[in-house]
């Protein structure tokens, strides 16, 4: 006999949290974060897409380096 699945609505407070978003509360080193995100992106994990519109806060010097990098794409070689 096949197992029947039941669908239950999420509690109302879950919807409120999703609409308002979560405040950032965890600090992570970029060196720890990038390999995990890159792997998830390469493997096409769907959850990555859920976070593509999230904003991150970076230091001004990293922002400057990234802007310069964007302007002069290095050649592969």
Order of alpha helices (4+ residues) and beta strands (2+ residues): alpha-alpha-alpha-alpha
